[in-house]
Amino acid sequence: MSVLEEISDYGAHNQRSHITITARSAAHLDRRVDRCREEEASCELYGILKRPDEKYVTEHAYDNPKFVEDMVRDIALRMNKDERVLAYVVESENFESIHNHSAYALIEKDKERRAAR
């Protein structure tokens, strides 16, 4: 039995994602806006994992797949709903574990410019 089979019932490969949110706001943006990066990803980040935790993370991420396009779109939807956010750029890059390339997506919006039209 492989290590992955011991940890998880699934045989999925992992992707590390780097998500950047740059926002211009009319008021202070609290931690909830920053938390949306993890909430919109396949699974939250954990600093330290024990073996049983790895099983949960692996299976949760497999059951909740998110591609870069999904993450930036879902974060952008949240930014659109937040009246404090005037403009934003959301970027996501997934660093592949089995391919020799990364996946990248970006959404940019200036709410003030659109409202002025």
BALOBA-1460 file (C-alpha; in Angstrom, 3 decimals):
// residues 117
<rec num="1" residu="m" x="0.000" y="0.000" z="0.000"/>
<rec num="2" residu="s" x="1.383" y="3.397" z="-0.960"/>
<rec num="3" residu="v" x="1.656" y="6.331" z="1.446"/>
<rec num="4" residu="l" x="-1.134" y="8.139" z="-0.432"/>
<rec num="5" residu="e" x="-3.408" y="5.092" z="-0.092"/>
<rec num="6" residu="e" x="-2.720" y="5.045" z="3.645"/>
<rec num="7" residu="i" x="-3.645" y="8.726" z="3.929"/>
<rec num="8" residu="s" x="-6.608" y="8.995" z="1.592"/>
<rec num="9" residu="d" x="-9.248" y="6.961" z="-0.196"/>
<rec num="10" residu="y" x="-8.517" y="9.056" z="-3.306"/>
<rec num="11" residu="g" x="-5.554" y="9.072" z="-5.644"/>
<rec num="12" residu="a" x="-5.408" y="12.748" z="-6.575"/>
<rec num="13" residu="h" x="-2.349" y="14.882" z="-7.176"/>
<rec num="14" residu="n" x="-1.912" y="18.170" z="-5.342"/>
<rec num="15" residu="q" x="-1.586" y="21.726" z="-6.574"/>
<rec num="16" residu="r" x="-0.225" y="24.567" z="-4.520"/>
<rec num="17" residu="s" x="-2.059" y="27.807" z="-5.165"/>
<rec num="18" residu="h" x="-0.836" y="31.340" z="-4.704"/>
<rec num="19" residu="i" x="-3.725" y="33.815" z="-4.591"/>
<rec num="20" residu="t" x="-3.177" y="37.576" z="-4.577"/>
<rec num="21" residu="i" x="-5.922" y="40.104" z="-3.936"/>
<rec num="22" residu="t" x="-5.141" y="43.784" z="-4.463"/>
<rec num="23" residu="a" x="-8.013" y="46.098" z="-3.559"/>
<rec num="24" residu="r" x="-8.776" y="49.809" z="-3.333"/>
<rec num="25" residu="s" x="-11.399" y="50.479" z="-0.694"/>
<rec num="26" residu="a" x="-13.576" y="53.238" z="0.697"/>
<rec num="27" residu="a" x="-13.236" y="51.896" z="4.245"/>
<rec num="28" residu="h" x="-11.000" y="49.574" z="6.233"/>
<rec num="29" residu="l" x="-11.116" y="46.008" z="4.923"/>
<rec num="30" residu="d" x="-11.112" y="43.581" z="7.806"/>
<rec num="31" residu="r" x="-9.815" y="40.035" z="8.047"/>
<rec num="32" residu="r" x="-12.999" y="38.622" z="6.443"/>
<rec num="33" residu="v" x="-11.960" y="39.936" z="3.047"/>
<rec num="34" residu="d" x="-8.535" y="38.363" z="3.426"/>
<rec num="35" residu="r" x="-10.048" y="35.058" z="4.618"/>
<rec num="36" residu="c" x="-12.003" y="34.660" z="1.389"/>
<rec num="37" residu="r" x="-8.803" y="33.408" z="-0.285"/>
<rec num="38" residu="e" x="-8.854" y="30.280" z="1.827"/>
<rec num="39" residu="e" x="-12.632" y="29.982" z="1.848"/>
<rec num="40" residu="e" x="-12.760" y="29.956" z="-1.962"/>
<rec num="41" residu="a" x="-9.923" y="27.459" z="-2.402"/>
<rec num="42" residu="s" x="-10.314" y="23.682" z="-2.452"/>
<rec num="43" residu="c" x="-9.334" y="23.467" z="1.214"/>
<rec num="44" residu="e" x="-8.082" y="25.788" z="3.940"/>
<rec num="45" residu="l" x="-4.401" y="26.038" z="4.834"/>
<rec num="46" residu="y" x="-2.979" y="24.420" z="7.926"/>
<rec num="47" residu="g" x="0.441" y="25.193" z="9.365"/>
<rec num="48" residu="i" x="0.930" y="21.776" z="10.927"/>
<rec num="49" residu="l" x="-0.786" y="18.534" z="9.961"/>
<rec num="50" residu="k" x="-0.725" y="15.157" z="11.621"/>
<rec num="51" residu="r" x="-1.375" y="12.035" z="9.561"/>
<rec num="52" residu="p" x="-5.169" y="11.930" z="10.257"/>
<rec num="53" residu="d" x="-5.384" y="15.615" z="9.306"/>
<rec num="54" residu="e" x="-3.703" y="14.899" z="5.963"/>
<rec num="55" residu="k" x="-6.498" y="12.452" z="5.158"/>
<rec num="56" residu="y" x="-9.143" y="15.131" z="5.802"/>
<rec num="57" residu="v" x="-7.316" y="17.808" z="3.779"/>
<rec num="58" residu="t" x="-6.649" y="15.486" z="0.828"/>
<rec num="59" residu="e" x="-10.204" y="14.173" z="0.673"/>
<rec num="60" residu="h" x="-11.829" y="17.584" z="1.258"/>
<rec num="61" residu="a" x="-9.770" y="19.140" z="-1.549"/>
<rec num="62" residu="y" x="-10.598" y="16.240" z="-3.868"/>
<rec num="63" residu="d" x="-14.331" y="16.618" z="-3.111"/>
<rec num="64" residu="n" x="-14.124" y="20.402" z="-3.664"/>
<rec num="65" residu="p" x="-11.941" y="20.872" z="-6.762"/>
<rec num="66" residu="k" x="-11.114" y="24.455" z="-7.699"/>
<rec num="67" residu="f" x="-9.197" y="25.525" z="-10.752"/>
<rec num="68" residu="v" x="-7.538" y="28.955" z="-10.960"/>
<rec num="69" residu="e" x="-10.488" y="30.253" z="-12.993"/>
<rec num="70" residu="d" x="-12.939" y="29.067" z="-10.326"/>
<rec num="71" residu="m" x="-11.007" y="30.725" z="-7.510"/>
<rec num="72" residu="v" x="-10.604" y="34.132" z="-9.130"/>
<rec num="73" residu="r" x="-14.236" y="34.155" z="-10.290"/>
<rec num="74" residu="d" x="-15.569" y="33.191" z="-6.848"/>
<rec num="75" residu="i" x="-13.381" y="35.757" z="-5.068"/>
<rec num="76" residu="a" x="-14.381" y="38.425" z="-7.618"/>
<rec num="77" residu="l" x="-18.059" y="37.711" z="-6.908"/>
<rec num="78" residu="r" x="-17.396" y="38.385" z="-3.244"/>
<rec num="79" residu="m" x="-15.486" y="41.577" z="-4.038"/>
<rec num="80" residu="n" x="-18.395" y="42.735" z="-6.221"/>
<rec num="81" residu="k" x="-20.830" y="42.317" z="-3.317"/>
<rec num="82" residu="d" x="-18.635" y="44.208" z="-0.824"/>
<rec num="83" residu="e" x="-19.552" y="47.905" z="-1.062"/>
<rec num="84" residu="r" x="-16.294" y="48.921" z="0.634"/>
<rec num="85" residu="v" x="-14.279" y="47.536" z="-2.292"/>
<rec num="86" residu="l" x="-13.953" y="50.148" z="-5.062"/>
<rec num="87" residu="a" x="-11.556" y="48.270" z="-7.327"/>
<rec num="88" residu="y" x="-9.683" y="44.991" z="-7.246"/>
<rec num="89" residu="v" x="-7.325" y="42.628" z="-8.982"/>
<rec num="90" residu="v" x="-7.567" y="38.935" z="-8.118"/>
<rec num="91" residu="e" x="-4.807" y="36.611" z="-9.347"/>
<rec num="92" residu="s" x="-4.304" y="32.905" z="-8.828"/>
<rec num="93" residu="e" x="-1.454" y="30.665" z="-9.886"/>
<rec num="94" residu="n" x="-1.467" y="26.916" z="-9.343"/>
<rec num="95" residu="f" x="1.928" y="25.276" z="-9.235"/>
<rec num="96" residu="e" x="1.446" y="21.836" z="-10.728"/>
<rec num="97" residu="s" x="2.902" y="18.771" z="-9.070"/>
<rec num="98" residu="i" x="2.794" y="16.468" z="-12.120"/>
<rec num="99" residu="h" x="3.071" y="18.904" z="-15.048"/>
<rec num="100" residu="n" x="5.947" y="21.163" z="-16.034"/>
<rec num="101" residu="h" x="3.744" y="24.260" z="-16.238"/>
<rec num="102" residu="s" x="1.606" y="26.399" z="-13.937"/>
<rec num="103" residu="a" x="-1.996" y="27.519" z="-14.407"/>
<rec num="104" residu="y" x="-2.804" y="31.232" z="-14.045"/>
<rec num="105" residu="a" x="-5.946" y="33.392" z="-14.011"/>
<rec num="106" residu="l" x="-6.667" y="37.079" z="-13.330"/>
<rec num="107" residu="i" x="-9.790" y="39.210" z="-12.943"/>
<rec num="108" residu="e" x="-9.600" y="42.989" z="-12.621"/>
<rec num="109" residu="k" x="-12.453" y="45.418" z="-11.996"/>
<rec num="110" residu="d" x="-12.789" y="49.115" z="-11.192"/>
<rec num="111" residu="k" x="-16.318" y="49.607" z="-9.831"/>
<rec num="112" residu="e" x="-16.020" y="53.401" z="-9.858"/>
<rec num="113" residu="r" x="-15.129" y="53.547" z="-13.561"/>
<rec num="114" residu="r" x="-18.057" y="51.296" z="-14.462"/>
<rec num="115" residu="a" x="-20.463" y="53.376" z="-12.326"/>
<rec num="116" residu="a" x="-19.332" y="56.607" z="-14.047"/>
<rec num="117" residu="r" x="-20.474" y="55.395" z="-17.481"/>
